[in-house]
Amino acid sequence: MIRALQPVMEVGVESAAAIRKSMSVTSFEYWQDVVCSTILEGECCNTSRQPFRAEISTVRPSEIWFSRVRGVGQRFVRRPRHISRARDDYFVLLLQLQGTTIHWQDGREVVLHPGGMTCNDTSRPFGLQLSDHFDQVIVHMPREIAVGALGPTHRLTSRICAQESPVGSLVSPFLQQLVAVIDQVPATTVQQLAHIGRSLVLTSLAEWAGAPANQRRWPGKTLHHRAQVFIAAHAHEHTLSSMTVARALGISVRYLQELFREHGTTPSEYIWACRLQKARRELTDPLMAAVSISEIAMRAGFQSFAHFSRRFRAACGLSPREFRISALRK
């Protein structure tokens, strides 16, 4: 159980779009409880001779969450017994900002220096040795998302991720800027930034790792993910269709439909879902309260307000007006 909060300053903000939490800890016993019970179960020990201190800021706008962790030296190990009790498995990207981290998993060990990135999979044992005055950005995403987009994760764990590629060179500065402003922007904006961050991380890792010859489904998974990213970026455009998505990816419409059929949907339905998601975000944004619902529908990519209202009610169980009133009251 987590102990009382006397040694901790904690702030939490919850909304429909995001959960933000930050804390500064001076009690190692409490930190053990937070890390080993709340964030990720494992063994944590203090390896520093300095007075203990640690800080963590986390935002979880959707299924993906971002954290920045700073503190003095410590060692964290996740063993099989911790994994057997876990409810969820995550694929994790670590970006070193200060200090060093020794990371080991799947029979490999790497040393992260500032600017270095590596990955781990919480469904298998791993360990970290963090130096004094370390500073890290950590990105957690559900393991099934990473496997679906990247294939087997053991090819990526405990390796230094290359950043020389055009896409890879964007990841580190984006994540640093994201955690720097995460407490200063509206929750709906955080959700949008999280979606961009997920796409950027997965695209960079896919580019770096390459396609293994023995994974026939790998190209299909990659194309499906690229299609989702393209649709999310262009859903507001009235001309977006299965044909324009297929043309952008350089594949046939029939193959695009097969990729989405494997996930129980169609490209058209995914386009409408992205448009509805954009409309929902803007209907819940207080900064958009003065914008008419019909204009929000047009901005999201709908050309007919009646069509938008039917789809919105079918998806949410409320009319757009009822949904907006309820969300803004909350």
Secondary structure, 3 states (H helix, E strand, C coil): CCCCCCCEEEEEEECCCCEEEEEEECCHHHHHHHHHHHHCCCEEEECCCCCCCEEEEEECCCCCEEEEEEECCEEEEECHHHHHCCCCCEEEEEEEEECCEEEEECCEEEEECCCCEEEEECCCCEEEEECCCEEEEEEEEEHHHHHHHHCCHHHCECCCCCCCCCCHHHHHHHHHHHHHHCCCCCHHHHHHHHHHHHHHHHHHHHHHHCCCCCCCCHHHHHHHHHHHHHHHHHCCCCCCCHHHHHHHHCCCHHHHHHHHHCCCCCHHHHHHHHHHHHHHHHHCCHHHCCCCHHHHHHHHCCCCHHHHHHHHHHHHCCCHHHHHHHHHHC
